[in-house]
Amino acid sequence: MTSTTTTETFDSDPARPDSEPAIAGSEVGFATRAIRTGHLRTPESEHAEPIFTTSSFVFSSAAEAAARFAGDVPGNIYSRFTNPTVRAFEERLAALEGGESCVATASGMSAILAVCMGLLKQGDRILSSRSLFGSTTMLFNKYLARFGIETDYVPLSDPDAWEAAVDPRTRLFFCETPSNPLTEMADLSRLAEIAHRHGCLLAVDNCFCTPALQRPLELGADLVVHSATKYLDGQGRCVGGAVVGDRKLVGEEVFGVLRTAGPTMSPFNAWVFLKGLETLELRMLAHSERAAKLAIWLLEQPAVERVYYPGLADHPQHALVGTQQRTGGGIVSFDVRGGKPAAWSLIDATRLISITANLGDVKTTITHPGSTTHGRLKPEERAAAGIGDGLIRVAVGLESVGDIQADLARGLPRS
Ligand SMILES: *Cc1c(COP(=O)(O)O)cnc(C)c1O
């Protein structure tokens, strides 16, 4: 992906009710889709998108009720199945990712669970990047394994390792790029090619980049999953998730799990995410600009041993920035000299930055992965994953970058 002004046509999804986008068939740019797609104006002539807080919908007659239940006539029945506000968010995110269908979920984790339940069966295997959001690893290892779906792990940035690890039972490739917290990157086009050659699907957790910076479907991925909790909201208010892909995989299989098992998105949360999408591109570029400035400043600090940021020229997969991924993104990690005591005292010396493991907020956050997000790993597993005792992750917000630097400088070891 090299520009955000590429245009694509997008039209309605006949498999689902209420799916006619407001600008069906138009060829418009990313920013326009982020602002205009998905809202069907009601007879009240509202300008901003309304929130439909209703659990069920009424029918004009018993015959119409029967026809809707039978699927002969499109239309809402119950908000576990479809809801107009949720649908508006789904339409808009699908248009941004360049997918035919989107299904919104109660959280990022329920998006990943719905993909696995909808597309895998007992005996199938997942091939996944080793560096993965902690709860995703737990879901794969503890819960899916119980139902006979096992996972093999490979290094994210080594396509040959993926190729070598494919098993005849492998059905799904799964990765996050860039990784948390070390910002390693996968070559998505290559992974998609390997997956398809072996009859597998590629799912990408696009939480860190969002479609404003990276569109995995355009690179050959089959599915995109999101934790909308992070940058799609952008202001740390709601928990939610989504799956994007084609009509068959997402509009039928994943949607079927959602409407039956029920981890659907609430209309209020959908409305918050819908409005978040309107400023997504601006925010992602601003997060990236501040993160790049912070990364360069950190490189100059004597107490900082190493900086991890895709936008830096010495990043091992730097070549993918500007092609696969538009900018470096908002996450910067660094090793501070002095190990865990130095890292903890740096964190404790901050006054502005929030000490929290969340990310994707306008407020800058700081965390010590070794004792929080990656604290459950054994010391040797942490070392193998490259998570040092002095490692700190900063999710750069939208405050003035000079103030973020000054806040970190307070606790940097001197001499
Ligand atoms: C937060 C996160 C998730 C899980 O999302 P929730 O909304 O918290 O359920 C999944 N993947 C990544 C990369 C995340 O950062």
PDBQT file of the ligand as one rigid body, heavy atoms in Angstrom, charges set to zero:
ROOT
HETATM    1  C1  LIG A 501      -5.880  -5.737  22.727  1.00  0.00    +0.000 C 
HETATM    2  C2  LIG A 501      -5.516  -6.672  21.676  1.00  0.00    +0.000 A 
HETATM    3  C3  LIG A 501      -6.305  -7.790  21.383  1.00  0.00    +0.000 A 
HETATM    4  C4  LIG A 501      -7.537  -8.144  22.190  1.00  0.00    +0.000 C 
HETATM    5  O1  LIG A 501      -8.522  -7.186  22.079  1.00  0.00    +0.000 OA
HETATM    6  P1  LIG A 501      -9.623  -6.915  23.207  1.00  0.00    +0.000 P 
HETATM    7  O2  LIG A 501     -10.467  -5.858  22.591  1.00  0.00    +0.000 OA
HETATM    8  O3  LIG A 501      -8.898  -6.490  24.439  1.00  0.00    +0.000 OA
HETATM    9  O4  LIG A 501     -10.351  -8.193  23.418  1.00  0.00    +0.000 OA
HETATM   10  C5  LIG A 501      -5.931  -8.603  20.338  1.00  0.00    +0.000 A 
HETATM   11  N1  LIG A 501      -4.825  -8.348  19.611  1.00  0.00    +0.000 NA
HETATM   12  C6  LIG A 501      -4.030  -7.294  19.872  1.00  0.00    +0.000 A 
HETATM   13  C7  LIG A 501      -2.823  -7.058  19.035  1.00  0.00    +0.000 C 
HETATM   14  C8  LIG A 501      -4.341  -6.413  20.908  1.00  0.00    +0.000 A 
HETATM   15  O5  LIG A 501      -3.537  -5.372  21.163  1.00  0.00    +0.000 OA
ENDROOT
TORSDOF 0
